[in-house]
């Protein structure tokens, strides 16, 4: 391989994550300039150590200057996308403070009974069939149902949230959206320039939920969002929109993909199923290995604040710097035999949650709980599940997503 053969466009991820490309970059070009077809090019970081340092150094590598995704946005568009993902401290700290107490380890512990009850129902319904799509019938259902309870969303509306999230995350997949990247559908879309106009439907739904909670407050997160104050200020409508959108998408899609990839990894590595069944105390380390293996978010972007030197190259102020978590989680310098799925791996300093900086995933404890409970409940039946066809991947260089994974249950 040489640098001319490197392809990091969406289509390069349609069959699998291009791990050979990332291995080459880690070894030969750890700071690599990529000429992106969809807009301005960007610097690629692929080593674990460099990504860890970039996550910490928000003063040099900003989320606010250019946003957290690859697309090029003007000032008006950036102003519209000021969710927690697209802000730096102190604004980020203020926004995070509004919701953080709902996702602390102590708060998440209280959800375990709910998560387990939902999981049992989901599995019982799916296992009534000998053949089914694991993504649709199991992986997609648990995270969104838990999130619906936290937000106060009626359970019958969860399918809407799943569809909207799929459309936004899979905006580059023709099966999920027919919207051309960056094409404004309306003046309103111009005001809210997210990956897909499905964002507008999420906003409208959030407004409906907010009005319900203004009239009838409940002990849920939507009520918290519309009534909370930080430094004497409540969330503006735009801040509420972006917060609700972030919770709906990030709180659903990533955990769903970790669960799907986790099952796929177990099916492909039956020795690890036997190992876990023989020693269920390995479940916590198995969860961490599932997260490393899945790397549900393939990358996030930062923007350089000032000129800086790295590996003898100059990153200029305003340049995009893209952290490839999928590469960091296979870094040979950190993980022994990184392409082996090992449920007892220790230590396991994966970066699936962007650890180390202010943007560390708010929902990491909840995600871990959902994955743990899911595989605890699946454990007695894991050896009875097999693939019933090839998994179908989403066409995306942003999320490591499976759209379908047909499975067969042997009695």
Secondary structure as a PSIPRED ss2 file (coil, helix, strand):
# PSIPRED VFORMAT (PSIPRED V4.0)

   1 X C   1.000  0.000  0.000
   2 X C   1.000  0.000  0.000
   3 X H   0.000  1.000  0.000
   4 X H   0.000  1.000  0.000
   5 X H   0.000  1.000  0.000
   6 X C   1.000  0.000  0.000
   7 X C   1.000  0.000  0.000
   8 X C   1.000  0.000  0.000
   9 X C   1.000  0.000  0.000
  10 X H   0.000  1.000  0.000
  11 X H   0.000  1.000  0.000
  12 X H   0.000  1.000  0.000
  13 X H   0.000  1.000  0.000
  14 X C   1.000  0.000  0.000
  15 X C   1.000  0.000  0.000
  16 X C   1.000  0.000  0.000
  17 X C   1.000  0.000  0.000
  18 X C   1.000  0.000  0.000
  19 X H   0.000  1.000  0.000
  20 X H   0.000  1.000  0.000
  21 X H   0.000  1.000  0.000
  22 X H   0.000  1.000  0.000
  23 X H   0.000  1.000  0.000
  24 X H   0.000  1.000  0.000
  25 X H   0.000  1.000  0.000
  26 X H   0.000  1.000  0.000
  27 X H   0.000  1.000  0.000
  28 X H   0.000  1.000  0.000
  29 X C   1.000  0.000  0.000
  30 X C   1.000  0.000  0.000
  31 X E   0.000  0.000  1.000
  32 X E   0.000  0.000  1.000
  33 X E   0.000  0.000  1.000
  34 X E   0.000  0.000  1.000
  35 X C   1.000  0.000  0.000
  36 X C   1.000  0.000  0.000
  37 X C   1.000  0.000  0.000
  38 X C   1.000  0.000  0.000
  39 X C   1.000  0.000  0.000
  40 X C   1.000  0.000  0.000
  41 X C   1.000  0.000  0.000
  42 X E   0.000  0.000  1.000
  43 X E   0.000  0.000  1.000
  44 X E   0.000  0.000  1.000
  45 X E   0.000  0.000  1.000
  46 X C   1.000  0.000  0.000
  47 X C   1.000  0.000  0.000
  48 X H   0.000  1.000  0.000
  49 X H   0.000  1.000  0.000
  50 X H   0.000  1.000  0.000
  51 X H   0.000  1.000  0.000
  52 X H   0.000  1.000  0.000
  53 X H   0.000  1.000  0.000
  54 X H   0.000  1.000  0.000
  55 X H   0.000  1.000  0.000
  56 X H   0.000  1.000  0.000
  57 X C   1.000  0.000  0.000
  58 X C   1.000  0.000  0.000
  59 X C   1.000  0.000  0.000
  60 X C   1.000  0.000  0.000
  61 X E   0.000  0.000  1.000
  62 X E   0.000  0.000  1.000
  63 X C   1.000  0.000  0.000
  64 X C   1.000  0.000  0.000
  65 X C   1.000  0.000  0.000
  66 X C   1.000  0.000  0.000
  67 X C   1.000  0.000  0.000
  68 X C   1.000  0.000  0.000
  69 X C   1.000  0.000  0.000
  70 X C   1.000  0.000  0.000
  71 X C   1.000  0.000  0.000
  72 X C   1.000  0.000  0.000
  73 X C   1.000  0.000  0.000
  74 X C   1.000  0.000  0.000
  75 X H   0.000  1.000  0.000
  76 X H   0.000  1.000  0.000
  77 X H   0.000  1.000  0.000
  78 X H   0.000  1.000  0.000
  79 X H   0.000  1.000  0.000
  80 X H   0.000  1.000  0.000
  81 X C   1.000  0.000  0.000
  82 X C   1.000  0.000  0.000
  83 X C   1.000  0.000  0.000
  84 X H   0.000  1.000  0.000
  85 X H   0.000  1.000  0.000
  86 X H   0.000  1.000  0.000
  87 X C   1.000  0.000  0.000
  88 X C   1.000  0.000  0.000
  89 X C   1.000  0.000  0.000
  90 X C   1.000  0.000  0.000
  91 X H   0.000  1.000  0.000
  92 X H   0.000  1.000  0.000
  93 X H   0.000  1.000  0.000
  94 X H   0.000  1.000  0.000
  95 X H   0.000  1.000  0.000
  96 X H   0.000  1.000  0.000
  97 X H   0.000  1.000  0.000
  98 X H   0.000  1.000  0.000
  99 X H   0.000  1.000  0.000
 100 X H   0.000  1.000  0.000
 101 X H   0.000  1.000  0.000
 102 X H   0.000  1.000  0.000
 103 X H   0.000  1.000  0.000
 104 X C   1.000  0.000  0.000
 105 X H   0.000  1.000  0.000
 106 X H   0.000  1.000  0.000
 107 X H   0.000  1.000  0.000
 108 X H   0.000  1.000  0.000
 109 X H   0.000  1.000  0.000
 110 X C   1.000  0.000  0.000
 111 X C   1.000  0.000  0.000
 112 X H   0.000  1.000  0.000
 113 X H   0.000  1.000  0.000
 114 X H   0.000  1.000  0.000
 115 X H   0.000  1.000  0.000
 116 X H   0.000  1.000  0.000
 117 X H   0.000  1.000  0.000
 118 X H   0.000  1.000  0.000
 119 X H   0.000  1.000  0.000
 120 X H   0.000  1.000  0.000
 121 X H   0.000  1.000  0.000
 122 X H   0.000  1.000  0.000
 123 X H   0.000  1.000  0.000
 124 X H   0.000  1.000  0.000
 125 X H   0.000  1.000  0.000
 126 X H   0.000  1.000  0.000
 127 X C   1.000  0.000  0.000
 128 X C   1.000  0.000  0.000
 129 X C   1.000  0.000  0.000
 130 X C   1.000  0.000  0.000
 131 X E   0.000  0.000  1.000
 132 X E   0.000  0.000  1.000
 133 X E   0.000  0.000  1.000
 134 X H   0.000  1.000  0.000
 135 X H   0.000  1.000  0.000
 136 X H   0.000  1.000  0.000
 137 X H   0.000  1.000  0.000
 138 X H   0.000  1.000  0.000
 139 X H   0.000  1.000  0.000
 140 X H   0.000  1.000  0.000
 141 X H   0.000  1.000  0.000
 142 X H   0.000  1.000  0.000
 143 X H   0.000  1.000  0.000
 144 X H   0.000  1.000  0.000
 145 X H   0.000  1.000  0.000
 146 X H   0.000  1.000  0.000
 147 X H   0.000  1.000  0.000
 148 X H   0.000  1.000  0.000
 149 X H   0.000  1.000  0.000
 150 X H   0.000  1.000  0.000
 151 X H   0.000  1.000  0.000
 152 X C   1.000  0.000  0.000
 153 X C   1.000  0.000  0.000
 154 X C   1.000  0.000  0.000
 155 X H   0.000  1.000  0.000
 156 X H   0.000  1.000  0.000
 157 X H   0.000  1.000  0.000
 158 X H   0.000  1.000  0.000
 159 X H   0.000  1.000  0.000
 160 X H   0.000  1.000  0.000
 161 X H   0.000  1.000  0.000
 162 X H   0.000  1.000  0.000
 163 X H   0.000  1.000  0.000
 164 X H   0.000  1.000  0.000
 165 X H   0.000  1.000  0.000
 166 X H   0.000  1.000  0.000
 167 X H   0.000  1.000  0.000
 168 X H   0.000  1.000  0.000
 169 X H   0.000  1.000  0.000
 170 X C   1.000  0.000  0.000
 171 X C   1.000  0.000  0.000
 172 X C   1.000  0.000  0.000
 173 X C   1.000  0.000  0.000
 174 X C   1.000  0.000  0.000
 175 X C   1.000  0.000  0.000
 176 X C   1.000  0.000  0.000
 177 X C   1.000  0.000  0.000
 178 X C   1.000  0.000  0.000
 179 X C   1.000  0.000  0.000
 180 X C   1.000  0.000  0.000
 181 X C   1.000  0.000  0.000
 182 X C   1.000  0.000  0.000
 183 X C   1.000  0.000  0.000
 184 X C   1.000  0.000  0.000
 185 X C   1.000  0.000  0.000
 186 X C   1.000  0.000  0.000
 187 X H   0.000  1.000  0.000
 188 X H   0.000  1.000  0.000
 189 X H   0.000  1.000  0.000
 190 X H   0.000  1.000  0.000
 191 X H   0.000  1.000  0.000
 192 X C   1.000  0.000  0.000
 193 X C   1.000  0.000  0.000
 194 X C   1.000  0.000  0.000
 195 X C   1.000  0.000  0.000
 196 X C   1.000  0.000  0.000
 197 X C   1.000  0.000  0.000
 198 X H   0.000  1.000  0.000
 199 X H   0.000  1.000  0.000
 200 X H   0.000  1.000  0.000
 201 X H   0.000  1.000  0.000
 202 X H   0.000  1.000  0.000
 203 X H   0.000  1.000  0.000
 204 X H   0.000  1.000  0.000
 205 X H   0.000  1.000  0.000
 206 X H   0.000  1.000  0.000
 207 X H   0.000  1.000  0.000
 208 X H   0.000  1.000  0.000
 209 X H   0.000  1.000  0.000
 210 X H   0.000  1.000  0.000
 211 X H   0.000  1.000  0.000
 212 X H   0.000  1.000  0.000
 213 X H   0.000  1.000  0.000
 214 X H   0.000  1.000  0.000
 215 X H   0.000  1.000  0.000
 216 X C   1.000  0.000  0.000
 217 X C   1.000  0.000  0.000
 218 X C   1.000  0.000  0.000
 219 X C   1.000  0.000  0.000
 220 X C   1.000  0.000  0.000
 221 X H   0.000  1.000  0.000
 222 X H   0.000  1.000  0.000
 223 X H   0.000  1.000  0.000
 224 X H   0.000  1.000  0.000
 225 X H   0.000  1.000  0.000
 226 X H   0.000  1.000  0.000
 227 X H   0.000  1.000  0.000
 228 X C   1.000  0.000  0.000
 229 X E   0.000  0.000  1.000
 230 X E   0.000  0.000  1.000
 231 X C   1.000  0.000  0.000
 232 X C   1.000  0.000  0.000
 233 X E   0.000  0.000  1.000
 234 X E   0.000  0.000  1.000
 235 X C   1.000  0.000  0.000
 236 X C   1.000  0.000  0.000
 237 X H   0.000  1.000  0.000
 238 X H   0.000  1.000  0.000
 239 X H   0.000  1.000  0.000
 240 X H   0.000  1.000  0.000
 241 X H   0.000  1.000  0.000
 242 X H   0.000  1.000  0.000
 243 X H   0.000  1.000  0.000
 244 X H   0.000  1.000  0.000
 245 X H   0.000  1.000  0.000
 246 X H   0.000  1.000  0.000
 247 X H   0.000  1.000  0.000
 248 X H   0.000  1.000  0.000
 249 X H   0.000  1.000  0.000
 250 X H   0.000  1.000  0.000
 251 X H   0.000  1.000  0.000
 252 X H   0.000  1.000  0.000
 253 X H   0.000  1.000  0.000
 254 X H   0.000  1.000  0.000
 255 X H   0.000  1.000  0.000
 256 X H   0.000  1.000  0.000
 257 X H   0.000  1.000  0.000
 258 X H   0.000  1.000  0.000
 259 X H   0.000  1.000  0.000
 260 X H   0.000  1.000  0.000
 261 X H   0.000  1.000  0.000
 262 X H   0.000  1.000  0.000
 263 X H   0.000  1.000  0.000
 264 X H   0.000  1.000  0.000
 265 X H   0.000  1.000  0.000
 266 X H   0.000  1.000  0.000
 267 X H   0.000  1.000  0.000
 268 X H   0.000  1.000  0.000
 269 X C   1.000  0.000  0.000
 270 X H   0.000  1.000  0.000
 271 X H   0.000  1.000  0.000
 272 X H   0.000  1.000  0.000
 273 X H   0.000  1.000  0.000
 274 X H   0.000  1.000  0.000
 275 X H   0.000  1.000  0.000
 276 X H   0.000  1.000  0.000
 277 X H   0.000  1.000  0.000
 278 X H   0.000  1.000  0.000
 279 X C   1.000  0.000  0.000
 280 X H   0.000  1.000  0.000
 281 X H   0.000  1.000  0.000
 282 X H   0.000  1.000  0.000
 283 X H   0.000  1.000  0.000
 284 X H   0.000  1.000  0.000
 285 X H   0.000  1.000  0.000
 286 X H   0.000  1.000  0.000
 287 X H   0.000  1.000  0.000
 288 X H   0.000  1.000  0.000
 289 X H   0.000  1.000  0.000
 290 X H   0.000  1.000  0.000
 291 X H   0.000  1.000  0.000
 292 X H   0.000  1.000  0.000
 293 X H   0.000  1.000  0.000
 294 X H   0.000  1.000  0.000
 295 X C   1.000  0.000  0.000
 296 X C   1.000  0.000  0.000
 297 X E   0.000  0.000  1.000
 298 X C   1.000  0.000  0.000
 299 X E   0.000  0.000  1.000
 300 X E   0.000  0.000  1.000
 301 X E   0.000  0.000  1.000
 302 X E   0.000  0.000  1.000
 303 X E   0.000  0.000  1.000
 304 X E   0.000  0.000  1.000
 305 X C   1.000  0.000  0.000
 306 X C   1.000  0.000  0.000
 307 X C   1.000  0.000  0.000
 308 X E   0.000  0.000  1.000
 309 X E   0.000  0.000  1.000
 310 X E   0.000  0.000  1.000
 311 X C   1.000  0.000  0.000
 312 X C   1.000  0.000  0.000
 313 X E   0.000  0.000  1.000
 314 X E   0.000  0.000  1.000
 315 X E   0.000  0.000  1.000
 316 X C   1.000  0.000  0.000
 317 X C   1.000  0.000  0.000
 318 X C   1.000  0.000  0.000
 319 X C   1.000  0.000  0.000
 320 X E   0.000  0.000  1.000
 321 X E   0.000  0.000  1.000
 322 X E   0.000  0.000  1.000
 323 X E   0.000  0.000  1.000
 324 X E   0.000  0.000  1.000
 325 X H   0.000  1.000  0.000
 326 X H   0.000  1.000  0.000
 327 X H   0.000  1.000  0.000
 328 X H   0.000  1.000  0.000
 329 X C   1.000  0.000  0.000
 330 X C   1.000  0.000  0.000
 331 X C   1.000  0.000  0.000
 332 X C   1.000  0.000  0.000
 333 X C   1.000  0.000  0.000
 334 X C   1.000  0.000  0.000
 335 X C   1.000  0.000  0.000
 336 X C   1.000  0.000  0.000
 337 X C   1.000  0.000  0.000
 338 X C   1.000  0.000  0.000
 339 X C   1.000  0.000  0.000
 340 X C   1.000  0.000  0.000
 341 X C   1.000  0.000  0.000
 342 X C   1.000  0.000  0.000
 343 X C   1.000  0.000  0.000
 344 X C   1.000  0.000  0.000
 345 X C   1.000  0.000  0.000
 346 X C   1.000  0.000  0.000
 347 X C   1.000  0.000  0.000
 348 X C   1.000  0.000  0.000
 349 X C   1.000  0.000  0.000
 350 X C   1.000  0.000  0.000
 351 X C   1.000  0.000  0.000
 352 X C   1.000  0.000  0.000
 353 X C   1.000  0.000  0.000
 354 X C   1.000  0.000  0.000
 355 X C   1.000  0.000  0.000
 356 X C   1.000  0.000  0.000
 357 X C   1.000  0.000  0.000
 358 X C   1.000  0.000  0.000
 359 X C   1.000  0.000  0.000
 360 X C   1.000  0.000  0.000
 361 X C   1.000  0.000  0.000
 362 X C   1.000  0.000  0.000
 363 X C   1.000  0.000  0.000
 364 X H   0.000  1.000  0.000
 365 X H   0.000  1.000  0.000
 366 X H   0.000  1.000  0.000
 367 X H   0.000  1.000  0.000
 368 X H   0.000  1.000  0.000
 369 X H   0.000  1.000  0.000
 370 X H   0.000  1.000  0.000
 371 X H   0.000  1.000  0.000
 372 X H   0.000  1.000  0.000
 373 X H   0.000  1.000  0.000
 374 X H   0.000  1.000  0.000
 375 X H   0.000  1.000  0.000
 376 X H   0.000  1.000  0.000
 377 X H   0.000  1.000  0.000
 378 X H   0.000  1.000  0.000
 379 X H   0.000  1.000  0.000
 380 X H   0.000  1.000  0.000
 381 X H   0.000  1.000  0.000
 382 X H   0.000  1.000  0.000
 383 X H   0.000  1.000  0.000
 384 X H   0.000  1.000  0.000
 385 X E   0.000  0.000  1.000
 386 X E   0.000  0.000  1.000
 387 X E   0.000  0.000  1.000
 388 X C   1.000  0.000  0.000
 389 X C   1.000  0.000  0.000
 390 X C   1.000  0.000  0.000
 391 X C   1.000  0.000  0.000
 392 X E   0.000  0.000  1.000
 393 X E   0.000  0.000  1.000
 394 X C   1.000  0.000  0.000
 395 X C   1.000  0.000  0.000
 396 X C   1.000  0.000  0.000
 397 X C   1.000  0.000  0.000
 398 X C   1.000  0.000  0.000
 399 X E   0.000  0.000  1.000
 400 X C   1.000  0.000  0.000
 401 X C   1.000  0.000  0.000
 402 X E   0.000  0.000  1.000
 403 X E   0.000  0.000  1.000
 404 X E   0.000  0.000  1.000
 405 X C   1.000  0.000  0.000
 406 X E   0.000  0.000  1.000
 407 X E   0.000  0.000  1.000
 408 X E   0.000  0.000  1.000
 409 X E   0.000  0.000  1.000
 410 X C   1.000  0.000  0.000
 411 X C   1.000  0.000  0.000
